[in-house]
Amino acid sequence: MVYFSVEIYTYSWIEETLRRFTYVILSKKEKGLTRRYLMKITGYSRAQLTRQIAQYCKTGQVRIKEYDRHKFQKKYTNQDIKLLAKTAQLHDSPNGAALKKTLERMVREYGKAEYLNISHISVSHIYNLKKKVSYLRSSTSYQKTNQGKGKTIGVRCKPQPEGKPGYLRVDTAHQGDREKQKGVYHINMVDEITQWEVIGATEKISEEYLLPLLEKMIATYPFRIINFHTDNGSEYINQKVVEMLNKLLIKLTKSRPRHTNDNALVETKNGWVLRKWLGYSHIRGEHAHQINKFYFGCFQDYLNFHRPCAFPSEIIDSKGKIKKKYRYQDYQTPYEKLRSIPEVQNYLKAGITLEMLDKIAQRYTDNEMAEKVQLERDKLFAKIVAA
């Protein structure tokens, strides 16, 4: 057998270490300490090191045990595998059962003796032979039978933030079509724990427009983002978004089937924030740039520092059922909720401090900020109408 030189070197180092520490005369406590040291450096398991130490104590050496594996006689020869590959290719890669049936018919119906041995193969073993090099070389267009198991993007689950910020719920709201013209798309992101909300607008749902906007929106959050949860829309469940999220070390999850409330938080915000402030009327996609100036200019600060949100309290009734109640005393702005999280400084991004966020919160009163947002929205609508 051939071994990697690194394994030979490791065994040699173990032997040298045991000899240097005079392992055989050490006390029980010292032997345990030496064993833990070897495990830490080599990464070997306790059982593996026990065998190596026993070998050293018996022979004074630590050597790789060489042995020859027992090899079973091949039942199907390379010629049999070539016949299997040829038959599969001629019939355009049928499934295993159909392929075995064809092999049996070649012997029973047409008397082809060369197919006799391979015709006895089991259906499951056909797929084993398809992995053999001789089969792949014989088949010019080898392809596994499609079993309906495509590459899965995202994990179907309900995120469990456990009181930590950084778990986003994401959804898209469309501003409608008119005369074959697409309306603007609103991307809405809401943190599950703090309800910190960031909204962006894009002219089209495509990689060119969507990916830069998502990165900008994620960067707007003052705390680190851990999870990105969405429904099953293809604008988010695709390889490009996955690559972008992986680069930012963010996990992608998606809603479960028959669980309509998995993404209910952000869908509620679509109605109570987006539609309330932007309405339902058609807005052409070309205005996305102007809308983003409004969103990132003042609207985000208003939503997160000046607009109170309802936070639920879980109450267990007499039957043991958990119910959510929205009490008046639980209304807070997202920033107030963020500040109430224990050790919140540990979740903030590098360079972001609570003092910096306090200055943003105290720059305007709630009414002054709302007045500013109203004025900027009027200017936005005037530009949209005039265009």
N, C-alpha and C positions, 0 to 999 in steps of 0.2 A: 504494500500500500504506500501511497505518496502522501506526505504530511507537509503542511505549510511550515516554513522555517520559523515563523513567529511562535508556533506551538512548541517546536523543539527548543527554542530559546527560553520559553517560559518554564518548561520542565527543568531545563538546566539551571535557571535562576532559583527555582524552588529548592532544588538539591543543594545549591551553593548556600542558600539562606539557612536551611536546616543544619547544614554542617557548621556554618559560622556561629550559629546560636547554640551549638551542641544540644540539639533538641532532645536526644535520648536521655540526657541526665537532668533535664529541666523539671521543676515542680509542676504539679497539675495546673496551678494557676498560671504559671509562665507558659506552659504548653497551650493553654486556651488563648492567651494573649497573642502568641505567635501564630496560631491557627487563624485568628481573626485578622491579623495583619496580612497574612498570605491571601485570604479571601478578598480583602479590600483591594490589594494591588492587582491580583490576577483576574478577579471577577468570577472565579470558579465557585461552584456550589460547595457546601460543607461536605456532602457525600463524596464528591470528586476529590477534594483535598484529603479526606480521610483515607482513601485508597492510595493516594500518592505518598502520604506520610507513612502508611503501613508498609509500602514497598521500600521506602527509605530505611525504616527501622529493621527490615528483614535483610535487605541486600546492600544498604549503604548507597543506593543509587535511585534516581527517579527517571525512568525511561518509558517511552511510549511502547505499549504492548502491540506487537505486530501479529496479525493473524490473517488467515485467508477465509473469506466468507464462503459459505456453501452456495454453490450455484446449481439451480434446478435446470434440468434439461428443457430446452424450448419445445413447446408443443406445436407452435406455428412457425414455420420457416419463413425466410425472407420472400420466397416464391409465393407462399400463401398470402403474405401481406400485400404483395404486388397485385395478386388477383383480387384481393379485397378492395384495394385502392382503385383498380381499373373498373370494377363493377360499380363502385360508388360514384366514380366520375361519369361513367356512361349513363347512369340513371339520375344525374344531377343531384348528388348528395342526398339520398333519402334518409329517413331516420333509421335507427338501428334495427328495429323489428322488420321493417320493409326490406332492408338490405340483407338480413339473415334469410328471410323468405326467398329472396331472389337467388341466393347462393344454394339453398336447398333445391330449388327448382332446376338450377343448372345441372345438378346431379340426377335428380329423380326424373325430370321430364325430358332432359336432352342428353343424358348419359355422359356428361363431361367429368371424367374420372379425376382430373387435376383439381377439381373443386371439392372433392370428397372430404379432405381433412378440414379445410376452412369452413365447410358447411356445418360442422359440429360446434362452432363457436357460439358462446352465449351472447345475448343482445348487449348486456352490460360490458362484456369484454371487448366488443367491437370498438367502443369509445376509448378503451385503453390502448388498443393497437393504433388508433388514429393519431395518438401522440408520439408514436415511434418515428425515428428519423427515416427509416426505410419507407414508411407510409407517406410521410411528407414529401420525400424526394420523388415518389412514384405518382403523387397526385399534384397536378399543376394548378388546380384551383380548389385547394382544401379549405373547407369552412365548416365550423361546428354547426350542428343542428340548432336552430333558434329555439330556445326554451322560454322565451318571453321574459328573460332576465336582463334587461338593458342596464347600462351603467347608471347607478342611482346618484342623483345630485341632491344634496341636502338630506337632513335627517327628519323624519316625520315624528315630531314630539312637541309637547307643550313645554316651553322653557321654564326652568325653575330657578329664578334669580336669588331666592332666599334672602331678600332684603337688600341685595346689592344693586347699585345702579350699573348701567351698561348693557341692558338687555332690551334691544330695540324691536318694536313692532312696526312693520313697514307695509304701506299700501299705496295704490295708485288711484287717483280720481281724474276722470276725463271731463273736459269742459264742453263736450258735445260736438257734433258735426253740423255743418250747414252748407248747402249747395256744393256738396262733394269736397268741402274743405275741412280738414281735421282741426279740431280744437286743441288747445294747450293741455298738456298732461301735468297734474300736480303730484309730486312725490311727497308723501307724508311719513315722517318718522317720529315715533313716540316711545320714550323710555318707559318701561312697564312700572318701575318703582316710583320714580319721581314725576312722571308724566311730562318730562322735558321734551318739548316738541320742536322739530325743525322741519320746515317745508321748503321745497324747491319746485321750480317749473321747468319743463323741457318741451321743446317743439315737437320732438319725435321720440318714440320708444325704440331706440337703437343704440348700439355700442358707442357710436360717435358722440351722441348727445347724453346718454344716460350715465355712463361710467364716470366721466369727469364731475358730473353733478353729484353722484353718490359719494365720491371721495370728498368733495367740498362740504357736503352736509355732515358726513361723519366727523370731519375735522372741526366742525363748528362746536361739537359737544365739549364741555369743559372736563368731562371725565372719560376714562378709557372705555371703549366699546368692546364687549365680550361676545355678544350674540346678536345675530341679524335674523329675525323671524318674519316670514312673509307667507302669503297664501301660495297657491301653485301656479301663479302667472309666469309665463315664459320670459317676461322681461327681467325677472330676477333669478329664476331657476335655469341657469345656463352656465356654460364653462367660463365665459369671460367674467361674469360677476363672481364666480367661485374663485378664480385666479386673483381678482382684485381683493376679495375678502381674506384669502389666504395670505396675501402679501401683508395685510394689516393685522394678521393673527386673530381674525374674527370668525366664529363658528356660524355656519348657515343652517337654519332649521326651517321647516315648512309645516303648514297646518295639517292636522290629521283628517282623514275622511270622516264625515258625519259628526264633526265637532265644530259647529258653526261659530262658537264663541272663542275659538283659539285666537283669532285676530280681531276680536270685538272692540278692544280698546282703541286701536287706530281707526277702525271704521266708524266708531262713535265720534271721534275727533273730526273725521271727514265732514260729518253733518253739522256739528256744533261749532266748528272753527272755520273750515274751508268754505262750506256753502253759506254760512252765515255772513262771512266777510267778503267773499268773491261772488256769491250768487250762483245761479244755474244758467245764466245766459251764455250763449256761444261767444268764446274768445278765441281768435285765430292763434295758431301755434307760433306765428312770427313774433307775438308779443311776449314770449317767454322771458326774453332778456329784461324787458321793463318790469315784469312781475317779480323776477328775482331781485331786482334792485329794491323793490318794496319789501320783499320777504327778508332779505339779509340786511337791509338798511335799518329798519325799525320794528317790523312785525315780529321777528323772532324774540327780540328783547321784551316786547310787550307781553307775548305769550308766556315767557318763562320767568320774568321778574315782576310782572304787574297783574297778571290775570289769575285769580284764585280758581283752583280745580277741586273737585270732590274726590276724596280718597276714602275707599270703603273700609269698614271695620267688620271683621268676621265674628259673627255671634252664633253660638251653638244653641239651638232650641231644645225643648223638652224631649224631642224624639232623637236627638243627637245629630240632626242635620245642620250643616254649616250654611248660614245665610249671610249675605253681604248687606250692610246697612250704611247709608250715607248720612252721617250726622253733621250738624252745622259746625260743631267744634273741630271737625276734621278737614274743613276747607282750608287749603293752603295754596300759595303759589308754588310752582315746581322748584324754584330756588329755595324757598323755605323748607320744603320737603327734603331737598338735597342736604341742607345744613343740619337737619334733624337726624340724619343717619350717623350712627356711632362711628368714630374714627374716619370721617368722610375724607380727610386729607389723603388717606391711602388710596382713594379711588380717582383722585384728580390727575389730569395729565401733567407731564413735566412742564414746569414753567407757569402753571396755573395755581393761584392761591385764593383762599376765601376773601382776602383783603381786596384783591383785584375784582372779584365778583361783587363784593359789597359796594364798591364804587359805581359799578354799572347799575346796581339796584337802587342806589340813592341819588343817581343823577337826575331823575325825574320822579315826581309823585305819580301815583297810578292814574289820576285824572289827566295830568299833563302828558303822560305817555300815550294815553288813549286819544287825547285830542290831536297829538302829533300823528298817530296812526290814521285817524279819520282824515286829516288834511292830506297825508301822502296817498291814501287810497283814492280820494277825490281827484288828485292830480293824475294818478294812474288811469282811472276811468276816463278822464278827459282826453288823455293821449290815445287810449284805445278807440274811443269814439271818433276822434279826429283823423285817425289813420285810414 
